[in-house]
Amino acid sequence: MTTGTQMPIIEVRDLVLAYGTEPPIMRDLNFSVFPKEIFVIMGRSGCGKSTLLRHLIGLQQARAGEIFLFGKNLQAADEAGRNALLRRMGVMYQGGALWSSMTVLENVMLPLEEYTSLNLRERKEVANYKLALVGLEHAGNKYPSEISGGMAKRASIARAIALDPEILFFDEPGAGLDPIASKELDDLLLNIRDALGTTMVIVTHELDSIFSVADRAVFLDTRTRTVGAVGAPKELRTSAAPHIRYFLTRAGTLK
Amino acid sequence: MFDSRKKSSPDGKNAVSVECEDATGTLKVCPFGVWSIAQGLRGTQDLETAVSALSATESPRLTFDCSGLSAYDSALICFLLKCIYLCREKKIPADLNSLPEDIRRLTELALSATPEQAVSKVVPDSSDIFYRIGNGVTRIIRDAKSYLGFLGETVCAFFRLFRGKARYRKRDILYFIQNCGFEALPIIALISFITGMILAYIGAMQLGQFGAIIYVVSLIAIAMYREMGVIMTSVIMCGRTGSAFAAQIGSMQASEEISALRVLGINPVEYLVLPRMIALTLMMPILTFYSNAFGLAGGFAVVSTMGVTFEQFWHQTVITMNLEHLFSGLIKSVFFGWLVAWAGCYRGMTAGKSSLDVGAAATSAAVLGITLIVIGDGIFAVVFNILGF
């Protein structure tokens, strides 16, 4: 789904990722994500995938460089402008990050409560519909501690799509799931993309997931500390530099 | 059983001999018998002496002879590795082929494992005095910035609250009022009652000598209302509620729930910190008042055994008390409630991401809270003195 003429929905220019005063984790990151694309950020553990995600969702300020969301500069935006940008996207965190003091349904209702003028009955209706989309309509009244890890991830997706965002971010969606739950989650992502036309950015290193859902991917290279390659994963597997092929073939054991 | 663990010297079962062929310079290490971790590890002293006895002109080699070995576990491999490392240092090549197949494989595996690539960091010499001073100073500055930063955020959140712009759930306030108010009543009653009793005994110890037992009542009333009631209540709430706040918010930090709020554009200070601070600030004066009553009851329980009747006790309390005494404790309790809740929330919001950090946040919230209470009480003592309150 690479579209050369289309305006990118996310554009990262010369981004430098760093914590505090420590030396940068990644530098000179450049890539673009196009509308309705499923874009994967991959790399070895500790390479800065999740840190890059935290920058993209505005939780961390970049040391240098720019991030454009919907053509607007996220780093330069004031709080109101930043919130306006953030409202157009949803995030699913690694462990789900459901608010533990609320039921699953209330979790999905909170974004609606904050940003829409719907009344309680309408909010419930919308939230139940979102839960039905992820197959959790029966679990609305449960607390996050009462549901399984896979369900928590689904509930987190329902919360992320509560406000019909244009971009969805996922932090390691397959982590800690059994193979079937992981496959079902991948199918869910594809369904949501096809049905709602949402752009998705996924941080993962699970090869099965990468090959089954990703349109394009960026490989973060721990050795050079910058982008190793950008492109469709299947093409990268045959054409990229040897160490990236090594990663994509599970250290040479997958063909 | 513990004695046998201390015994790390072998008892002949897992002995080793080192043979040195002077002609070729070959060192032959011959472990024999049973090698077991349970019997302790064996040192390489014999090999060291043999190595140092070699003359420099020879081209030495290290070989092994395991023909006398009857059983082994990791103890043997550790010993072999030590021998190989020792010889590596002296640039003596080791002949692994002289080992039996299974032992050779284990040894090669241990030798070939490459350590995980660590992120190269410049680690400064921590024994350097200038490094330590600089580090200490920057840490103090960083801490001060973080205290002031959070203080600013909470004050701003309260301003928005007073202007009706803060976003939080009213239901949360009611929950925390129940949690830190009603549910704290039994422990506060117990502690305050005992505090009143202790005050009575201390007072009676001196005043009884002058036959002025009735003035013990005045002492109990003033001490409870001005200081002990509010201090005891604050300390209890610090340990009970302040650290709970830190743990709650800290674990939300660990599970990224706070990030989820931030990305949604909800200010976590308003949403999480405000309800807790409001609840505790509202409840503290009520709890203090309640504590004062139980303190008096405890005091009466003691002085009644010394011949003071309830009428005398009541009369003496009423003529001793005035508005200043009554309100100085209650005024302080409002501030202390705020401080305790603030300390708990601050430690929670600045907690790290691991489960250890949550525990550390809870502990340090209690310490910070109690410190702030005592400092605050000192400031109030000076101010009240100046104001003649």
Interface residues (C-beta under 8 A of the other chain):
Chain A: E22 P23 G46 R54 I57 G58 L59 N83 L86 R87 M89 V91 Y93 Q94 G95 A97 L98 W99 S100 S101 L110 P111 E114 Y115 R159 T222
Chain B: Q117 V119 K121 R167 D172 S251 M252 S255 E256 E257 S259 A260 L261 R262 V263 L264 G265 I266
